[in-house]
Amino acid sequence: MRAFTLGYEAGKRFLDDHEIFELIEKGQKEETLSQEEKPKLTLEGLLPETEPFRAIAQNVAGGDVEAAVDLVKTAIGNGRDGLIVVTDGLLKGMDAISVLYDHKQAYVPEILLAAQALNAGLRECGDLGALESKGTVLIHTAEGDLHDIGKNIVAAIVAANGYRVIDLGTSVDSVRLLEAVRENSPVAVLGSSLMTSTRSAFLETADLLVQEGIEVPLIIGGGAIDGAFAGQRENMRYARDPGELVRVLDAIARAKGK
Ligand code: B12
């Protein structure tokens, strides 16, 4: 039973005894490590090494809109390519703060400020038509649900990872969602629900997509969702946090040859 649980969590395969012991030992070690002994992620360690990208990334991660914009303007003025400034500077800063957030070393306001600095910097980089998008995703909160802080963070992180994000807002019904899917041919539809009373809207949406013959995954998350709930429909899947979501999206995009 234990083997099944661990095997399942480690990627839907059974583990041998040796692997199980290794996992248990690793978990116990992490448990017994004191706060000081735990390997600590630092912002400095997550930033790019070369300037001006390091400074740009640092100010995005630090949410300093003005400094990020000034540094981007100077880099562009000095002949740096806008696309490189985005990929090697601005996005690296958002990546860094996202990693810290996933490890509970950064919090909601910092993510939102970083997203502002990222967006302000992006506006200085001119036409980024050359930045190949990994695909479009639609994001929304379930019908009846007005909580949007988590959704906005997810949207910012997904956009920072190279996707074109269309945010349909809060309390979106399945018919409106279907229209948007038809208009935009997304690689995935993302849904957020924080209230158990609203999550059933996702079942309706998943069924409607199947009924209409539309093959697009509905990836859902938020406090009201877990793997068991998402497992109720074949075209639905759960992602725990923005980091896991990006990994899932990248796998979908890769399968589509992006
Ligand atoms: C802030 C908040 C509000 C704010 C919302 C402001 C806003 N613009 O969003 C206000 C005050 C307006 C509000 C209202 C209500 N709220 Co409220 N609210 C919260 C609170 C305190 C925090 C939620 C939050 O923003 N967390 C911070 C964000 C960053 O975290 P997150 O949303 O979980 O998102 C992260 C992950 O879940 C994940 N994620 C989220 N979405 C997605 C989507 C995908 C695709 C993926 C992969 C991941 C993902 O990634 C995010 C980043 O890590 C929670 C309690 C709690 N601890 O969660 C209650 C809570 C959600 N609220 C609750 C309730 C009941 C209500 C009200 C009905 C209260 C009332 N009686 O009026 C109303 C409902 C309004 C409505 N129709 O939606 C309940 C829901 C209970 C339930 N399980 O059904 C909670 C859990 C409080 C409680 N313990 O009772 N609320």
Boltz pocket constraint, residues with backbone or C-beta under 6 A from the ligand:
constraints:
  - pocket:
      binder: B
      contacts: [[A, 108], [A, 144], [A, 145], [A, 146], [A, 147], [A, 148], [A, 149], [A, 150], [A, 151], [A, 153], [A, 154], [A, 190], [A, 191], [A, 192], [A, 193], [A, 194], [A, 195], [A, 196], [A, 197], [A, 219], [A, 220], [A, 221], [A, 222], [A, 223], [A, 224], [A, 238], [A, 239], [A, 240], [A, 241], [A, 242], [A, 245]]
      max_distance: 6.0
